[in-house]
Amino acid sequence: MGGLMLLAPMASSQQLPDMLVQQAESLGEGWRGFSDLAFLAKALGMLLLAAILATAIAFHPNHRRLVKGRDDIANPSVFVTYAVIGALVGIIVGKYGLLAGFVFFGIGGLIRFRTIMRSARLTGQLIYVTLIGLSCGLDLPHVAVLATAFGFVLLSIFDTRIVYRIDVRGLPVEQFVAAATAYRDELERNGCEILNEKKRPRSKRATYIFRPPHSLARDQLEQLLEEAIDSPLRGSVDWEIN
């Protein structure tokens, strides 16, 4: 009995390559595929649906408040691209089977390692829109639409209060306490909730982790700090969004 149980996995592993070979022999129709107008129209509809649904996530209104540089501006197009990739994988797997899926997922793995997002939150959103696109490609539009609506609401909840971290460098040694206090007072004056504060007089640095009010965007707060802090007390501010 035990011998039969050991032979069963070996037989299954031998059947898997045979199945892949059989699929490889029948994979694709070549130029004749262009004659399948119904499939081409359906595939185009899936790709368009994936792009539209990913756009709803990528261009969520709260994302505007998180823009930090040129890479952040380009992030929405990356989201849409990944959703279309997911849809394409789903289309190919649904039409041509697992072998094509293995190939596409391998290529997708290489793309994933090449893509570097600024935070774990953006990486999670990127994976999410990829799954939305995959649902479109697998002919599950109801799941894709539901996931998009759910993700949109989830973003509205999670991104209501953003956490910022600023690292103020180059503060004057002689007036370090006054300079650090000036930055803290200005943050609190504008409705920011200070979560953590670290002062390093020897390094001439002060670090603040805080939540700004929902109505205060990062560029507005940056301008306020620049204008409100006296020049002798001013340092170089490095921003980080969590």
N, C-alpha and C positions, 0 to 999 in steps of 0.2 A: 504493500500500500504506500509506504514511504517512498519507494522508488518511483511509483507512478506520479506522486506529487512533485518529485524533483524533475521528472521528465516533462511535466506539463509546461513549466515556464520556458524550458529549452525549446519545446515545440513551438510555443507562441513566439519566441524570439526569432525562430527560423522562418515563421510565416510572415513576420513584419517586413523583412527585406523583399520577400516575394511579392507582397502586396504593393510595396513602393515601386518595384520594378514594373509591375503590371500597370500601375498608374502612370509611370513615366512613359510607357509605350503609347498610351492613349492621351497624353497630355497635349492639349491645344489642337486647333484645327488649321493653323497656318493662316494663309490669306483668305481661306474660306470663311474664317470667323467674321469678316466684314459683311458677309451676307446675312448674318443673324442680327437683323435690325432690331428685333424685339429685345434681345439681350443687351445690345449697345444702348438703346434708349433707357432701359431699366437701370443699367450700370451708371449712365450719366445722371439719372435722377437720384441714385444713391449718393454719388459724389457731391452733387449739388446740395442735397439734404444735409450731408455731413458738414460741408463748409458753412452752410447757413446756421446750423445748430451750434457749431464751434464758435462762430462769430458772436453769438449771444453771450457765450462765456468769456471769450477773449476781450470783448469790448464792454465788459461790465462797467457801469459808471464809477464804481469804487476804484478801478484800476488807474484812473486818471490821477488820483491822489498819491499813487505809489511810484510815479515816474521819477527815476533818478538819473537816467542818462540815455544815450542812444540805444543801448542794448534793450532797455525796458520798452522803448518805443517800438522796437522790432518784435517784441514778444508776442503780440497778438497774431502776427502773420505766422509765427512758428506754431502757435496753437492750432490755427486753421490748417496748416500744412500737415501736422501730425494727425488731425482728424481725418483728412483726406487719405493719408497713408493707411490709417486703420480701416477706412471704408474699402480701399483697394484690396487690402489683405482679405477682408471678409468676402468681397466679390470673387476673388481668385479661389479662395478655399471652397466657397459654396459652389462654384462652377467646375473646378478642376480637381478638387480633393486635397488630401493632406500633404502630399509631396510638395505641391506648389506653396502651401502654407508654411512648411518647414523652411523653404528657401527664402520666402519673403520675411518671415520672422527673424531669420539669421541676418538679413540685410538691415532689418529694423533695429536689431541689437547693436549693430555697428553705428547706426545713426544716433541711437540713444546715448552711447558712450561719447559721441562727439558733441552732443548738446549739453551745454553747461548753463543751468539756470541759477539765478542769484540766490534763491532760498528754497527750502524744502516745500514751502507752501506753493510756489510756482511750479516746482517739479510735480507735485501732486495734481495740480490743475492740468498740467500738460498730459499726464497719464490719463486723467479723467476724460479730456476731450478726445484722446486717442481711442478710448473705449467707446465713446459716443460714435465716433466714425466707424469703428469695427461693428457696432450694432447696426449701423446703416448698411454696411457692406454685407452683413449676414441676413439682410432682408427682415430686420426687426425694427421698423420705423417707430412703432409704438413705444418700444423700450428706449430708443434714442431720444424721442421727444420727452418722455417722462424723465429720463436722466438729465436732460438739459434743463427742464423746469426745476427739478429738484436741486441741481447744482447751482442754478441762478439764485434761488432762495437761500441756499446754504452760504453762498458768497456774500449775500446781503447781510446775513447774520454775523458771519465770522469777521468780515472786514469793516464792521461798523466802527470799532475802535481799534485803531492801528497803534502798534508800539514802535516808537522811535528810539534810537540810541545815537547820541551825539558825543563825539570825542573832541573836546576843545583843547588844542595844542598851542604851545608858544605863549602861554600867559606870563605876564611880567612877574618876576620873582619878588620884587619889592612890594608889589600890591596883589599878591596871589590870592589872598583871602577875599579881598574886595572884588577882584575880577570874578572869582568862582561864585561868590554870592550874587553878583550882578546878573550872571547868566541864569542862576536858579530863580531869582526874583522875577526876571523877565518871563521865564517859562510859566511860572505860577500866575503872573499877572494876566497872561493870555489864556488862562483856563486849563493849563496842562497839569496832569496828575503825575507827580514825581514818584517813580517806583523804586529807583535806586540811584545813588550818587556816590562817586568815588573821586577823592581829591589826591593828587600826587604832586606835592610842591617841588620835590626834587626833579621830577620830570617836566614840570611846568604844564601839567595836564589835569583836566577835570572831565569826568565822564558822567553823563546823565542818561538814565533810561526812563521814559515817560510816555504817557498817553495824551495826545492832544484832543481837544474837542472835535466833534465830527465836522463842524463847519469850518475848521481851520486847516487849510491845505499846507503841504510841506513848503512850497515855494513862498507862501505868505508868511509862514513862521520864520523862514530863513531870512526874509527881507526885514521882518520886525527885529530879529536879533541883530542884524547888521546895522540897523538905524538906531536902535535903542541903547546899545552898549557903547559907552564912550571909547574913543579911539585909544587912549592910554591903557584901557582895560581889555581891549579886544584881542581875541586869539583866532587861530585858524580852526574852523569847525568842519569835522568830518562826519557825514551822516550815514546811518545804517538803519534799514527798515526791517523789522521782524514780523 
